[in-house]
Amino acid sequence: MHVSKALIGTLSMAATFLAFSVAARAEGEVNIYSYRQPDLIQPLLDAFTKETGIATNVLFLDKGLVERIQAEGANSPADVILTVDISRLTEAKEGGVTQPVVNETINKDIPEHFRDPDGNWFGLTSRGRVVYASRERVAQDDITYEELADPKWKGKICTRDGQHSYNIGLFASMIAHHGEAEAETWLTGLKNNLARKPDGSDRSQAKAIFAGECDLALGNSYYVGLMMTNEREPEQKEWASAIKVLFPNAQDRGTHVNISGMALAKNAPNKDNAIKLMEFLSSGEAQKIYAEQVFEYPVMPGVEPSEVVKSFGPIKPDTLPLAEIAANRKKASELVDKVGYNEGPQD
Ligand SMILES: [Fe+2]
């Protein structure tokens, strides 16, 4: 019999994974494939096990989650997928590794614009794509994304790679709101205002503001909390204290947000337990624990974020359905290439 190397790889990884299940209790278990770091989700999973007696097994992956489940096929042990970003949730749906969930409890807890119309994915927490502004050099406390293309910011803005999914989400939302032509003009304007070639992570942009290389940057809201509380790399606290968080478009449509979310795996062997876990994760109580852990916002209106996050001020999320943003991602990516965004400022 011919057995491919890839298959052997998959089988041995599956064996490793199943070894985690030995401790499963009589109440059963649920298998989670996660792009989120285990320590971020463990407190939640512990609370779930305490409440239900259902054991949880986590397989953490930093890439190739969809391909992994595809390769495992009908025998995949995956029950629930946990990930961040609408792009990855959409990838999972389009890769055929999810199945729809129509569940009253979950749908009541998660606002419509934060879930897939067909029930293939659900948002749990949200993060704003905000503007980091120099406390020293930027007087204004209000801003819009549109304004970032205003020549008054020439040479003042830093961002990471235009093709990064965080930027693609924002650019896709600009296309959804303004149409492709206007979005192109805007993105060209933003590119011309860059202080340097797009580079680094969101945190590097805060560092660049701290170093005086730029006055404004695009970044996700939770990184500010992560920098403020970073004991391992305390210099990040200084980067955070050099910036203030501006929530773009607070006076009109609201700030672009993305989500962390969950999906039911296509062939979930423990489907009942998986649904129980998904109901648990969608509850306001769980959203609060999760959001506090990761410095994000619970998607359920009225559930408060952590004190650190509250210190940034209130967020008004753009209610454009995330599915619509997902639908414009490809166009956004093409636009980034078309305007030569990653080449940086021209003169
Ligand atoms: Fe991130």
Boltz pocket constraint, residues with backbone or C-beta under 6 A from the ligand:
constraints:
  - pocket:
      binder: B
      contacts: [[A, 220]]
      max_distance: 6.0
